[in-house]
Amino acid sequence: MKAELEQLIALQKADISLRRIRAELESLPRRRAEIEKEFDQRAFEFKALETQRDEARAKRAQFEKEIAETRTHAEKAERDLMSSTNPKTYEAAIREADAAKKHISELETKILEQMEAAETAEKTIAEREPEIARMRAERDEQLKSLEERVSTDAEALAARREERERMLANLPPVLKSMYSRISARIPGGVAVAEARNNSCTACFITLRPQMMADVRRGEEVIVCDNCARILYYVPAEQQSRQATSTAPVS
Ligand SMILES: [Zn+2]
């Protein structure tokens, strides 16, 4: 029975390790979103500047298109003016040519304004570029190590799963089903607990002396009265070694 209890303890360790890896894998997408959000927040002002610059450029392009159209219009008005034969069309052509000139002058002012706005934004962008480049590099570095973590975790998960299946297959069927039943029922799935100093280390209840003696003998499967975990005993001389080997892997 002692050897079988050891198998159960090993299985328990494998399960804890599996759960830890799985929990970490599940937390990584959230971590990724946090990194990106943090960058977005820090880069917010910078992005606003880029938007300002891009909008100014877009407006300028729009005004330039409009100016070209107005020029075509003005040229047509000039031609009409030259070829007009009666006062009515002549006056209409003059009015149109004047209106077009005025519009062109307004558009030129607007274009200058947008050019200035774009330049001002661009200047500030250039000043802040080193800072943003550093932030971007920092974010990329964090994302890269996160991706590496995902792949090492995925590999570890696959390896541990295989290991766990092997362990489970080696257990006597009775223990196998007992273990599965208990770990499924208990929150956190820890089915095996050490009995130490006359108490269960999982639920902290004091164990009856007879029960403690039975656990110590390790000849049969003893289950905690309170939390229903399978109890095992580690002799004092092995405890320090056991403590190091059960320490959570980080
Ligand atoms: Zn207990």
Residues whose N, C-alpha, C, O or C-beta is under 5 A from the ligand:
A	BS01	ZN	C200 A202 C203 C224 N226 C227 A228
